[in-house]
Amino acid sequence: MSMNFLLIIKVIILGIVEGVTEFLPISSTGHLIMFNDLLNFKGEFSNLFDIVIQLGAILAVVVLFWDKLLKSLKTVVDPSFKSFGSKLWRNLIIAFIPSGVVGVLFHHFVDKHLMKVFPVALALLVGGILMILVENKFRNNNKTNDISDVTVKQAFIIGCFQCLSVIWPGFSRSASTIMGGWIVGLSTVAAAEFSFFLAIPTMIIATGYTLLGNLSVLTGMEVIEIAIGFIVSFIVALLVVDKFMNFLKKRSMRIFAIYRIIFSIIFLILVFTKVVSI
């Protein structure tokens, strides 16, 4: 019983980590991999757990943006692509395609070779440096302030940037898509909002694909652990996303880049001193 209690504490911690980091440009996958190592929460189930609880954070975005999401669904059928919904979902599909293709092609390679602390720490470091460089050069060059004005070309390029997070765990899906948004002329708020909406189909498909291959082998206790992590990540993400959007309206994202760099250096030191595994 004490072992089960300890396990529950671990999944609560991981749910909090996921809820805090999923939509911040600091990589939820990277943090989960690192915390899994620190908490000795490893194995095939831990990989499944990490993916499924991301859906809890995605559900938080659905709740927070429900009015806009509902509006988009009501106007999604428009062959002329002039309505808000038809343009948004066309763009989300176009943005998803590059990462979907890359994910299918490199999924097994990434899982085998890159879902580890050392490459994740490097991704956090490189991504943090790039965030500073890209924000300095492109942040104030925005021409698109609303996601309803995003073009097909902009959506496709943002989707290509999302591939960085697919092939290099730790780079951050949020960071890569927001940087892509800056480069193609989106304001920070518009880039973040488009990134949030793009996360919905991306993570639902990724989670569904993973669950299909593993659902039948889950034990009752593992289902409970996933449910707890899911609920915790949902509640925490509800609080974080709202505050993050308000933050973006007033502040630079440099603080997240600096955090990434410091966090990655700490973990690289832990790797080289063999406190954590490579």
N, C-alpha and C positions, 0 to 999 in steps of 0.2 A: 504493500500500500504506500509506503514511504517513497518507493521508486516511482510509482505512478504520480504521486504528488510532485516529486521533483520534475518529472516529465511535463506535467501541466504548467509548472512555473516556467520551464524552458519555452513552451509553445506560446505562453502569454508574452514573454519577453520578445520572442521572434515576431509575434503579431504586432506588438508596439513598434518594433524596428521597421516592419513592412509598412505600417500605416503612416509612419513619419516620413519614410524615405521614398515611397513609390512615386510621388509627383514632384518632389524636390529634385533638382538636377545633381544628385549626389549618388545615384545608383542604388536602388533597393536590392537588386540581385547581388551586387558587390557586398553590401552590408550583411545580407543574409548569409552569404558564403563565409564571410569572416566571423560572424557571430555563431554560425553553426560549428565552426572550428573551435572557437573559444568555449562554447557550451558542450562540446563533444556530442553534438547532435548531427550524426553523419549517417551515410548509407543511402540506399535507393529511396527509402521512405522520406528522408529529409529533402531530397530533390523534388519529390512529388509535393510535399507539404509546402515548400517555398513557392512553387508555381501556383498551387490552388489558392493559397491565402491572398495572392495578388488580386484575385477576383473580388475579395472583400473590399479592397481599396478602390477597385474599379466601380463597384456598386455605390460607393460614396460619391463618386463623380456623377453617376446617373441620378442620384438623389439631389445633389446640389445644383445640377444643371437641368433638372427635370423639365422646367417650363420651356427652355430653349430646345431641349431634346424632343419634347412632345410636339412643339411647333414644327420642328424639322421633319418629323414622321408624318404629320398631317399634310405636309406640302411636298412629300418626297416624289410623288408621281407627277412629273411635268416634262414631257419630251423636249420642250424648248430649253430646259435647264435655266429658267429665269427665276423660279421660286427659291426661297431660302433652303428648304429641305432638299430639293433636287440637286442644287449646287453643292451643298455641304456633303451629302452622301456620295455624290459622284467624286468629289475631291478626296474624301476619306478612303474610298475604294482604290482610287489611283495612288494615293499615298501609301496604302497598305501593300500593294502589289510588289514593289521592290524588296521589302523586308520579308514578305511571304515567300518569294522565290529563293532569296538568300537563306532563309530559315530552313526550308526544305532541303536545299543542297548541302548546307554545312552543319545541320543540327547535330549529327552524330560526332563530327570532328570537334565541334565546340564543347559538347558535353564531356568528351573524353579528355581533351587536352587543355581547355581554357577555363573550365568551371572550378578554378583553384585559387588559393589566396594570392600567390605571386603574380600571375597575369592580371588578376582583378585589381591588385594594388597598383600595378603599372597603368592600367586603364584609368583608374581614378586620378593618378598623377598627370598623365598626358591630357585627359579630358579637362582637368582643372586649368592647366596652362592654356589650352585652346579656348576655353571659355573666356578667359581674360583677354586674349588676343582678339577673338571674334567680337566680343562685346565692345571693346574699345574702338574697333574699326567700323562696325555695322549697326550698333544699337540705335543710334540717332538718325539712321538713314531710312527710317520707316515711311512707307507710302500706303501701307494697308493696315488700317486700324480696327477692322472688324472681320471676323471669319467668314461673313457672307460675301466679302469682296475678294477672297482668295481665288486665284486663277488656277487652271489645270496645271500650268507649268510650275507655279509655286508649290502646289500640292505634291507634284511628282518629285521635285527636288528635295522637299522636306522628307518625303518617303525614302529617298536615297540616303539622306543623312541618318534616318532611323536605322539603316543597315549597320551603321557603326556599332550600335548597341547590341545587335543580333550576333555579329561575328566576334565581338570583344566584350564579354561580360564585365561589368564594372564601369563601362563607358557612360552608361545612363541613357535610357530611352528618352527621358524628359530633356536632358541636356542636349542630346544630339538633335532632337526635333526643334527645340527652341533656337539652337545655334543655326540650324537650317532656315528657320523662320526669319531670323535676323538678316541672314545673308541674302534672302530673296525679297526683303523689304517689309516684313511684318513688324508691327510694334511688339513690344515684349508681352503685353497682355494678350494680344491676338495670337501670337506664337504659342503662348502657354495654353490658351483656351483650345486652339487647334490640336495641340499635343494631347490635351486631356481627352478630347473627343476621339482622336486617333487611337488612344489607348483602349477604348471600349471594344472595337472589333478585334484589335491585335491581341489583347489579353484573353478575351473570350475564346477565340479560336485556339490560342496556345494552350489554355487551360483545358478546353474540351478535348483537344488532341491527346494531352497527357492523361486525362482521366479515363478516356476510352480504353487505353492500354493497361490501366492499373486498377480500375474500380473493383473488379471481381476478386482481386487478391488482398484487398484491404481488410484488416481485422476490425472488430468493433471498437477497440480502444483507439486505433489509428483514425477511425472516422470521427470519434469524439475530439481527438487532438486537432484534427483539421478544422472541425466546426468551431472550436474555441479560438484557434488562430485566425480564422475567417472573420468571426464576430469582432474580435479585438482590433484587427486591422481595419475593418469597416468603421468602427467608432472613432479610432484615432485619425484615420484619413479624413473623416468628416470635419474634424477640428482643424487639421493641418491645411487642407486645400483652401478653405475659406480665408484663412489668415495669409496663406501664400499669395493668393490673388491680390489681396489688399497691399501686401508688401511690394509686389511687382509694380504697382501703380506709382510708388513713391521712391523706391530704392533700387540700387544697382544689384546685380547678381554676383558681384565680385566676392562677397562674403562666402557664398557657396563654393566658389572656385578655390578660395584660400583654405576653406575647411577640407575640401577634397585633397589638396596638396599636403596639408598637415597630416590628415588621417592616413593617406597612402604612405607617407614617409615613416610614420609610427609603425605601420604594419610591415613595411619592408625591413625595418630594423628588427621587428619580432621574427620575421622569416629568417633573416641572416643570423640571428642569435638562436634560432631553432626553438623559439618559444611556441610558434605555431608551425604547422606543416606547410610545405610548398604546394 
